[in-house]
Amino acid sequence: MPNSRVPSPTSQRMTEVHALGHPDSPPPQTRWSRPAYRRSAEPPVPVTNPTAPPTSCVPNSPNAVSLAQCDGNSLAVTWSAPAVDSTHDTATGFNLRSSPSGADTWTTVADVTSPYTLSGLAAGAAIDVQLQGSNATGMSEWSATSTVTTATAAPNTPNAPSLAPGTGSDLTVTWTAPGIDSTHNAAASFNLQSSPSGASTWTTVTGVSSPYDLSGLAAGTAIDVRLQGSNAAGPSAWSATSTLITATAVPNPPSAASLARGAGSALTVAWTAPAIDITHNAATSFNLRSSPSGAGTWTSVSGVTSPYILSGLAAGAAIDVQVQSANAAGMSAWSVTSTLSTATAAPNTPTAPSLAQGTGSTLTVTWTAPALDSTHNAATGYNLRSSPAGTGTWTTVSSVTSPYTLSGLPACAAIDVQVQSSNTAGMSAWSATSTLTTAGTYAPNAPAIASVAPPTDGTNTKLTVTWTAPVIDGTHGAASGYNLRSSPSGAGTWTTVSGVTSPYTVTGLTGATAIDVEVQGTNAAASPGAWSAITTGTTWGITVAPGGWTAAPSQVHNTSVAPNGGVQMFATPAPTAVTGAVFAWSTSASAIPTTGLITAGTDGQSHGWGQYFNAPATTGTFYLWMLAQSAGATTSGALVTSAITVS
C-alpha cells in the first residue's frame, strides 16, 4: 500500500506494517522515514507501514482417508489432496500412520502417495489410519481417523508336495507356501495326509512344516501324499496328490537253522522265512555259510532254498551253520549259529550185482544202492572185483558206477563178480558173488527147418526150403549166416550151398523126386554149428501151365469168369501120370486149397483141361489155383495166378 505522508517535527514519518492473516507473522515494526520535504520548526512524525506477507503457507489438513481390504491382510489407503486457500498452500507430500483401533500406538510412514498399500497388519484386526499433508513450509494437522478391519480369508490350496525316499521306508515331504491374493490370506500352518496309493484311507498329521519326515510306512509300497494350508480363517482345500514308492527294506535275519544228518557226511539244513514288519521287507532269497565248529572259516553258498543239502563235509566233524536272508534292498545279518556233527558210519553192503553178457566177451554189471539205517550211512562210491569162477584171484576196480562194463575177460569163461560200497567213513563188506559165463566165439545151435516144399509156379524141378534162427544159450552164439545141403533122399550125396538165407529155393531137380535137406548156422567161430535134422521134400511129378483161356485180373463177383466164361490149363506128366485137374478160388497165394475145388474136363488139346465157372460170390482179392491130380486125386502139380480183384 502507499506510504502515508504526515508532517513530523523532525521531518520524518514512522510507518507501521503488520502482516495479517498468519499466526506466524512477525510483530508490527516501526521505522523512521525521511519526508521528501520538511517544514522548519516541525518535529519528525512516525509513520507505520505493513511488511510484505510470507512467500508460502502449510497445507490444509486432508480429509479422512478411504480404506479397503486388499491382498491378504493388507489395506488399500486412498485420499485426495486438501484444498488450497489464502492461508494454506498445496500439499507436496503426505505422511500416514496406523494403529490397532483405539490403541493410539501409531506406526508412521513418511512420503506416501495415494493409493498406498498398508501391509504387515494382523488378519481380522480393526486398524485406525490417519493422514497428514506437508510442504516446504511445514506439516498440516493429522486427518480425521478412518477405521477398517483387515481380511480373514483362508489360504490358497498348496501345490502338490515333493516326495523323496528317506531313511528306511520313510518319505521326506517338502512344499512351498501357497500364494496370497485378494481372496486368500497367508497359510499359518499346514496339515498332511497319507494313504496307500489308491486306497484313500487317509492318515492325517496336523501342524507340520516343510520338510516333513513321513514315517511308519510299509516298505516297498506306493504312498499317496497331499497337503492343506490353514490360518485363523480356516483350512484350504487339499492339494493335488503326489505318489512315491517307499524304499524296500532289507529283511529280518532268519531264526537259527535246523540241522539233520543226510546221506554220508552231508547235513540237511532247513529254515523258515523271517517275519515282515514296517522296517523289514520279505526275504526273496537266502545265503548259507558253514565252518568247522568254532573255527570261523566260513564257506558261503548263495541263492539256496530250504531244505538245503550241505555236502562235502568231513565225516564225524562238528559243523557250524548260519543262514542270511536277502532281497532287493540288501541282506540281513547272519542268523544265530546252529551246530551238528556229521555222521561217521560206513554204508551197508550192496546186494549181489546183476550180470548180463555184453559186447564180445564183456559183462554188464548193475546194482542198487544199499539201504540207510541208524548205523549205516549212504554209499558215495563203489568198488568192483572179478575173478575166474571159483579161483578167488580177484581183480579190483575202484570208483565205479552202475551200470559198469567189465571188459578184458576171456571168451566163454565163467566169471565171479562182487561189489563193495564206500563213503568217507569207510567201506562195506563185499557183496554176495554173482557168476556168469562170458559170450565168445561159440558156434551157433542147429537151425530148425520149417518146410521143404515144391513151389506153386507149376514147375517140377524146385524145392523151397524155410527155417528159423537157432536159439542162443551159454555155449552157443547167434548165427550170422547159413549153409544148406541137399541130397537124393537116403543117398547121402550132399550138394552144399553157402551163405544162403531163408527161404531158399533148391533148383535143378527132377520131377517126383524126394530130396533130403539140412541147414547149418555159421558165425565168427572157427567152426560152423551142427547141421539141422534132415527134412525131406518131394518135387512135383506134373507140370502145370496156363491154357489159352485165362482169368482177367478184374472180375465181377458171382458171374462167369471173364473174358471167356471159363479157364484152361495144361497138366503134363513129368513123370507122374495125370488123372485129373481142378480149379479153386482162394484168398491165399501160398496154401494149396483143399476145398471149393472145381473139377475140370479135358478140352481136346494135348494135356489140356478146362471148365466154365463163375468168379467168387463175394468181393475182395482172390487167387485162382490150377491143380493137377494123380492117382487117388493126389495133387501132384500146382500153379497159382497173381492177385485178381473181384468187385
Secondary structure, DSSP 8 states (H G I E B T S, - for coil): --------TTS-EEEEE---S-TT----EEEEE--S---TT-----BB------S---B------EEEE-STT-EEEE------BTTBB---EEEEEEEETTT---EEE-S--SSEEE-S--TT-EEEEEEEEE-SS-B------EEEE-----B------EEEE-STT-EEEE------BTTBB---EEEEEEEETTT---EEEEEE-SSEEE-S--TT-EEEEEEEEEETTEE------EEEE------------EEEE-STT-EEEE------BTTB----EEEEEEEETTT---EEEEEE-SSEEE-S--TT-EEEEEEEEEETTEE------EEEE-----B------EEEE-STT-EEEE------BTTBB---EEEEEEEETTT---EEE-S--SSEEE-S--TT-EEEEEEEEEETTEE------EEEE---S--B---EEEEEE--SBS-SS-EEEEEE----BTTBB---EEEEEEEETTT---EEEES--SSEEE-S--TT-EEEEEEEEE-SSSS---B---EEEE--SEEEEE-S----SEE-TTSBBTTTBEEEEEEEESSS---EEEEEEES-SSS---SS-EE-EE-SSTTEEEEE-B--SS-EEEEEEEEEEEGGGEEEEEEE---EEE-
